[in-house]
Amino acid sequence: MKKEDIQNLISQMTLEEKAGMCSGADFWHLKGVERLGIPSVMVTDGPHGLRKQSEQADHLGINESVKAVCFPTGCATASSFDRNLLRKLGETIGQECQAENVSTILGPAMNIKRSPLCGRNFEYYSEDPLVASEMAAALTEGVQSQNVGVSMKHFLANNQEKRRMTNSSQVDERTLREIYLAAFEGAVRQAKPWTVMNSYNRINGTYVGESREYLTDILRDEWGFDGYVMSDWGAVNDRVEALKAGMDLEMPASGGINDALIVKAVRDGSLDENVVDQACERILDIIFKFTENRQADAVFEYEKDHELAAEAESDCIVLLKNEDEILPLAKEQKVAFIGKYAETPRYQGGGSSHINSWKVESAVEAVREIAEVTFAGGFEDDVDEVNEELQNEAIRIAQEAEVAVIFAGLPDNFESEGYDRKHLDLPNCQNDLIEKICNVQKNTIVVLHNGSPVTMPWKDKVKGIVEAYLGGQAVGKAVVNILYGNVNPSGRLAETFPLRLEDTPCYLTYGKGVDEAVYSEGVFVGYRYYTSKKQEVLFPFGYGLSYTTFTYSNLKLDKSAMTDQEALTVSVDVENTGNRAGKEVVQIYVAPGESETARPVKELKAFDKIELAPGEKKTVVFELDARAFAYWNTEIHDWFVESGVYEIQVGKNAEDVLLSAPVQVEGTKKIKKIYTLNTCMGELMRDEKAGVIFGQMMSGNKQASEMAEASQEDSSGAVNAEMMAAMMNDMPLRQLLSFVPGMTREALEQILAAVNQ
């Protein structure tokens, strides 16, 4: 529908109807106006499948939602590093929405994994904003290609579950821009989501839903977002202020309470009715975008989508260890599958993203098509207690087998929406089982089902570790595909696995405090912290093994020097030097040189996933613009490129640099610096213009020249050249009055006037 037609409809609506449109009709519907032919439309939870409630279902009855296909969760799909895969998943979810008459799916969830303790990390993509943004953009493009909207969430800095509805994330401007806003920025600019969902929390004391800075100044005016902003469920503190800030739609409805407040505010003059009209226009634009492109003949292809779920998860699984090439398994080997999750996999997280799966395919079920295995449950996961009968049975079949594969992971009650994890450990009963199996079977493999990192006290005792994450309803089939080599593992960790909780960047502050979460680690999140500190980790960001080998060569930069107005083209050759076809994730990091600004030693700035046949070689090309070299400067409130030498690194992961090459980058944006009597001499001398002026004016001072010469000639050792240089570097200009005979305040002020001109 054209803009003028929508505006005409709004002009025919009463103020009460317009206020009502700004509130959801119930938990899942957007309110229409029947007398004007404006339909109601339905939204559904996501992001890794539909959780559509039946018309008769209680709004909290997860098991009463329609049968749907559960795809791999965010923690899994991010490890694919595959934009094409995410786009394909999005297209399929969009088709399913059309089949179920759903206008918008609530996702992707793209908050940064600030700490592995966050209870909702299973939904989120990464600790890195580039990965989160690129994965979300690809999924969004796929969904919206089917004329169904997404709602990117949870905007902004929603990184813990503790007191999530009232907590204030205390974050500095630079950290917000480089990490937490950046995760949304690229996806919003590139994929143009139909809607964005604001988070519950406050930022620096202000509710996000009442922040014009975030919802209007940045999201709309700066990034170009033109859809509507909806609240998270119940994330409305002051409805009128939220409307003014740019939150268009309250979800769910308040039973008319907030509608009345909107009407009252308009009538008493504290709210401009044009603000209400604008919100209605944004909502109606999206409603008609769906209804006018409704695919009435769309069908839900359950079996086909289930197969896609298996295919997708096979690309997401990360092989973490493969000692003595114990994997892939041979069909003839005598293998024991051990652990509850081999038969009843944990494949999705708890809370609003929970899907009533059409079917679930376990590893025990899937392996029957490939080989014969024995099975023992090994443990229960409703309580963390050793079940000796189950454990003894598991030990017995492990002893009788050639290889034992233990399916372990985090139970539902260890990670979920609504609360954070208390530690990084697997249940004690599972760790105990793994240790005892290793004592009787040297060929032991562990398959993990978890939504975020875990510690692995048995890492050096097992020969294989397979990270399946929460891989969707076909996770069993995907795991078997990897174990038996039907698929070559190509997943890479989109987050760091630390050795200990105490090693994590925000350990000292995460979960502390009643009303505030202090982001004292700043931009040093995830691998940015570990690599900068040279902190040993269990497995680094970007890590993952393969059944084949890849060789990198011929790194080329199209220029050795550039300005921040130019782009740098980077190319590298990648060859499959093994005997299996496989996929490789090519990772490009940028490492800045020495700087007065605290910066991570490297940051991921580009990546791509390629597929190569044995012996095949491809040249992979990337383009890096100014943002690849910039940091957010709080003096100018903008991105700023420091002049200097940057190293372009091709990484196997965040720690393993394969190839590197330098490039000289000249920043063209200059920051006007005002020097004062408290400016240190070293800072002034590093300014090319100011340093020359200062040097010329000081050279005319005979006493200053003699003082400098004397320090060079001193043979007593009391003052040497290095000491003098250090003292002069950190000496404020005002101290020249004390140390340079004949220096006057008037002379210093003349120098300052000249350099500040």
C-alpha positions, 0 to 999 in steps of 0.5 A: 500500500502506498504511503499516502493511502496509509496516511489516509487510513490513519486520518480516518482513525479515532485517537483511541483506535490509533492508541490501540494500534500502538499496543499488541491486541494480545500476546501474539497479534498486532491490532488492526481496525476492522471497520477500516479494513485494516487486518490483524496479523500474527507474530511468533517467537523465534529465531531458530523456528516457529513457536506459533501458539494455536488460537485456543492455546494459553499464551504461556503453553509452549507445548500447545504451540503448533508443530514446527521444525527446530533448526540449530540455535544461534550458538550453533549456526554462528560456528558455521561462519556460512552466510549462504547457509544462514540465508537458506535457513532464513528462506525456509523459516520465511516459507514456514511463516507464510504457511502458518500465516505469520507476518513476523518472526521474533529474531535473530537474537544478536546480543554479544556473548559478554560472558559465557555465564549468560543464560541466553547465550544459546540464542546468541551468535558470537562474542564478536560483533562482525560475526553476529552482524553478518550471520544476522544479516544473512538470516534476515535477508533469507526470511524477508525474501519471503515477504515475512519480517524479522525483529532483530533483538534485543537492542541493546546491551542485554547481556545477562538475565539477572534483573534483566527487566530493570538492570542498567548496563553501565557502558562507555560510549566507545565500548557501545560503538565498537562492540554492542552497537556494532553487532546490530549496525551492519545487519540493520544497514545491510539487511533492512529488517522490518522491525527491531525489538528493544531490550528490557534493560537500561543503559547508563540509567535510561531504559532503552525503550525510552532512549531517543538516542538509541531508537531514533538518533542512531537506529533511524537517523544514522543507520537508516532503519525505517521499520517499527520498533516493538518492545520486548514482552513487558519492556515498557516503563513509561508508554508516553516517553517510549513513544516520543523516543521511537518505540512504536509498538508495545507488546503485549497489550496492557489491557487498555491502561497504556492506551488511555495514557496515550490518549490523555497525553495527546489531549493535555498537550504533553504528546504530539498526535503526529508522534502517534500517527507516525507510529501507526504509519510504521506499523501499518506499512509492515502489516500491508507489506505482509498481507499484500504479499501473502502466499495463500498456497504456501505449505509447511514441508516438514520432512524437507525442512527436517533434512535441511536442519540436519544439513545445516547442523552438519556444517555447524559442528566443530571438531575440537580434538582428533588425536591419532585421527580417531575420527572418522569412525569406520563402519566395521568398528565396534562402537559404544554410544554412551550417555542420555543425549545419544538417545534423547538429545538436548538440542534447543534452549529453554524459554521463549525460543522453545519449539514444539518439534515435529520430530527429533532424530537422535544419534542412536536412531540415525546410526542404524542406517550406517553401523551397529552400535551398543548403547547405555544411558550412563547418567540422568540429567534431572538431578546431578547424581551418579546413578551407579546402575546406569554408570556400571552398564556404560563402563561395561559396554565401553570395555567391550567396544573398540571406541566409546563415544560419550554424549554429554552436555548441559541439562535444560536446567543449567542454561535457559532464558530467565537466569544465568549460569553459576559456573562453566562445568558439566554436571559432576555425574557426567564428568565422573562418567567420562573419567571412568570410561577413560580408565577402561577405554583408551579410545574415547570420544566426547560429543557435547550438547551445550549452548555455551562453553564448558570446562573439560577436566578430561580434555587430555584423557580423551582422543576426540571432542566434538562440539555439537552445540544445541543443533536442532531437532536433527542433531543426531543425524548430523553428529553421526554424519560427522562421526562416520565421515559422511560430512567433513567437519567445517565448524569454527568456534564463534566464541572462546572456550576459557580454561576457567571462569576466573580467566574471563574478561568480566569475571570480577563484575559479571552478575555483581551488583543489584541495579547496575552491570558495570562493563569495566572490561570495555572493548576487551571482550572475548578473544580481544581480551585473551589475545591482548593479555596472552591468556591461555585458553582451552580453545580459541575463537575461530578454532576448528579441525577438519578431516582434510588439510588446507595450505595458505600462500601468496598473501597479497595487498593491492597497496603498501600505503593508503589513506583512510579514504581508500579501500584495501584489497586483500587476497590469499590462495587456499589449497586443499592438500588432503584427500577429502573434499572440505570447507575452510573458514578464511579469517582476516584479522587487523592488528594495529601498531603502537598507539596511545589508545588502548586497543585489542592487539587484533580484531576480526575484520573479514571472513569467508567460507569456501569449499575445495575438492582435494588438490583444488586451490582458490584465491579468496579476495576481501576488501577492507575499508576505513572501519577495518582500521578505525576505533571510536574516538570519544573526543569527536564522537566518530570513527577515527583512523590513527596513522601508522602501520597495520598488520593484515593477518590471515589466521587459522584462528585468533591465536594462530597467524598463518600469513601477515603483511604490513600496510601504512595507513594515513588517517585524513581526519584530524582532531583539533587539539588545544594545548595548555600549560598542563600539556606534556612536552612529549605530547606537543612534540608528537604533533607535527606542526606544533612540534616544529613551532615549539622547537623553533621558538625554544631554539632561540632561548639560550639557557634552554639550549645550554641546559639540553647540551649539559645533560648530554655531556653529563658524565656523572651518571646522575642525568643521562640522555635516556633519563632526560628524554623521559623527564622531558616527555612527561614534563608539563609546559608550565614546569619550563618556568622552573627548569629553564632560566629566563623562561617567562609565562608570557613566552610560554603563552606566545608559544601556546598561541602559535601552536593553537592557531 
